[in-house]
Amino acid sequence: MPAALPAFRTLIDACCQPLPMSPAEDSANLADAGEADPKDAPILAAALAAGRSWLVTFDVRDYGTARLRVSEPGPFLEALRAELVALGER
């Protein structure tokens, strides 16, 4: 696997970007609605504000939202690979 790290880094750099934090009020609303643990609500708020469709984290149990897909890295990469294969078949 270490040999795959350069390709993985290229993929991450091309597909992922850091997001600015959202206002505290947005985070509080998400926590109050049970969509995220209070400590993780700012992360969810930022992803939603940016219109993201995925949130990749090892703390999937801290999120209870249906507004985007919350996934651990492994299942995310499997889904991404399937999407790339489907694009290649077109």
GUTITOR-22707 format. One record per residue: z, x, y of N, C-alpha, C in turn; residue number from 1; residue in three letters. Coordinates in steps of 0.2 Angstrom, whole numbers. Layout:
N
Z X Y Z X Y Z X Y NUM ALA;
...
***
This chain:
90
0 4 -6 0 0 0 0 4 6 1 MET;
3 10 7 3 14 13 -4 15 15 2 PRO;
-9 16 11 -16 17 13 -19 11 16 3 ALA;
-16 5 15 -19 -1 19 -16 -2 26 4 ALA;
-11 2 27 -8 1 34 -12 2 40 5 LEU;
-17 6 40 -21 7 46 -26 0 47 6 PRO;
-28 -2 41 -32 -8 42 -28 -14 44 7 ALA;
-22 -15 41 -17 -20 43 -16 -20 50 8 PHE;
-14 -14 53 -13 -13 60 -19 -15 64 9 ARG;
-25 -13 62 -31 -16 66 -31 -23 66 10 THR;
-30 -26 60 -30 -34 60 -25 -37 64 11 LEU;
-19 -34 64 -13 -37 68 -15 -36 76 12 ILE;
-17 -30 77 -19 -29 85 -24 -34 87 13 ASP;
-29 -35 83 -35 -40 84 -33 -47 85 14 ALA;
-28 -49 80 -26 -56 79 -20 -58 83 15 CYS;
-15 -54 84 -9 -56 87 -7 -53 93 16 CYS;
-3 -56 97 -2 -54 104 5 -56 106 17 GLN;
9 -52 109 16 -54 112 15 -59 117 18 PRO;
20 -64 117 20 -69 121 26 -69 126 19 LEU;
25 -71 132 31 -72 137 36 -77 135 20 PRO;
42 -76 136 47 -81 134 46 -87 139 21 MET;
48 -93 136 47 -99 139 54 -101 143 22 SER;
54 -106 148 60 -107 151 65 -109 146 23 PRO;
72 -108 148 77 -110 144 78 -117 142 24 ALA;
76 -121 147 76 -128 146 72 -131 140 25 GLU;
66 -127 139 61 -129 134 65 -127 127 26 ASP;
68 -121 127 72 -119 121 77 -124 119 27 SER;
81 -126 124 87 -131 123 84 -137 120 28 ALA;
79 -140 123 76 -146 120 74 -145 113 29 ASN;
71 -140 111 69 -139 104 75 -138 100 30 LEU;
80 -135 102 86 -134 98 89 -141 97 31 ALA;
90 -145 103 93 -151 103 89 -156 98 32 ASP;
83 -155 98 78 -160 93 79 -158 86 33 ALA;
82 -152 85 82 -149 78 76 -146 75 34 GLY;
72 -144 80 66 -141 78 67 -133 77 35 GLU;
72 -131 79 74 -123 78 81 -122 79 36 ALA;
84 -117 76 91 -115 77 91 -113 84 37 ASP;
97 -114 88 97 -112 95 95 -105 96 38 PRO;
97 -100 92 95 -93 93 88 -92 92 39 LYS;
84 -96 89 77 -95 87 73 -100 92 40 ASP;
76 -105 95 72 -109 99 68 -106 105 41 ALA;
70 -100 108 65 -97 113 59 -95 110 42 PRO;
59 -92 104 53 -90 100 48 -96 99 43 ILE;
51 -101 96 47 -107 95 44 -110 102 44 LEU;
48 -110 107 46 -112 113 40 -108 116 45 ALA;
40 -102 115 35 -97 117 28 -98 113 46 ALA;
29 -99 107 23 -100 103 20 -107 104 47 ALA;
24 -112 105 21 -119 107 18 -119 114 48 LEU;
21 -115 119 18 -115 126 12 -111 126 49 ALA;
11 -107 121 5 -103 121 -1 -106 116 50 ALA;
1 -112 113 -4 -116 109 -5 -112 103 51 GLY;
0 -109 100 -1 -105 94 -1 -110 88 52 ARG;
-5 -109 82 -4 -113 77 0 -110 71 53 SER;
2 -104 72 6 -101 67 12 -97 70 54 TRP;
18 -97 67 23 -93 69 25 -89 62 55 LEU;
25 -83 62 26 -78 56 33 -75 57 56 VAL;
38 -77 52 45 -74 53 48 -74 46 57 THR;
53 -70 45 57 -70 39 62 -75 39 58 PHE;
63 -79 45 68 -84 45 65 -91 45 59 ASP;
61 -92 41 58 -99 41 63 -105 40 60 VAL;
69 -104 37 74 -109 37 77 -111 43 61 ARG;
76 -107 48 79 -108 55 74 -113 59 62 ASP;
68 -115 56 64 -119 60 63 -125 56 63 TYR;
62 -131 60 61 -137 57 56 -141 61 64 GLY;
51 -138 63 46 -141 67 39 -142 63 65 THR;
36 -147 64 29 -148 61 24 -147 66 66 ALA;
25 -145 72 20 -144 77 16 -137 76 67 ARG;
18 -133 72 14 -127 70 17 -125 63 68 LEU;
13 -120 60 15 -118 53 20 -112 54 69 ARG;
25 -113 51 30 -107 51 30 -104 44 70 VAL;
29 -98 44 28 -95 37 31 -88 37 71 SER;
32 -85 31 34 -78 30 27 -74 30 72 GLU;
28 -68 31 22 -64 32 17 -64 26 73 PRO;
20 -64 20 16 -64 14 11 -71 13 74 GLY;
14 -77 13 10 -83 13 5 -83 19 75 PRO;
7 -80 25 3 -80 31 -4 -76 29 76 PHE;
-2 -70 26 -8 -66 25 -13 -69 20 77 LEU;
-10 -72 15 -14 -75 10 -18 -81 13 78 GLU;
-15 -85 17 -19 -90 20 -24 -87 25 79 ALA;
-23 -82 28 -28 -78 33 -33 -76 29 80 LEU;
-32 -73 23 -37 -70 19 -42 -75 16 81 ARG;
-39 -81 14 -43 -87 12 -47 -89 17 82 ALA;
-45 -89 23 -49 -92 29 -55 -87 30 83 GLU;
-53 -80 30 -58 -75 31 -64 -75 25 84 LEU;
-62 -76 19 -66 -77 14 -71 -83 15 85 VAL;
-68 -89 17 -72 -95 18 -77 -94 24 86 ALA;
-75 -90 29 -79 -88 34 -85 -84 32 87 LEU;
-84 -80 27 -89 -75 25 -94 -79 20 88 GLY;
-92 -85 18 -96 -88 13 -101 -93 17 89 GLU;
-100 -94 23 -104 -98 27 -111 -96 29 90 ARG;
***
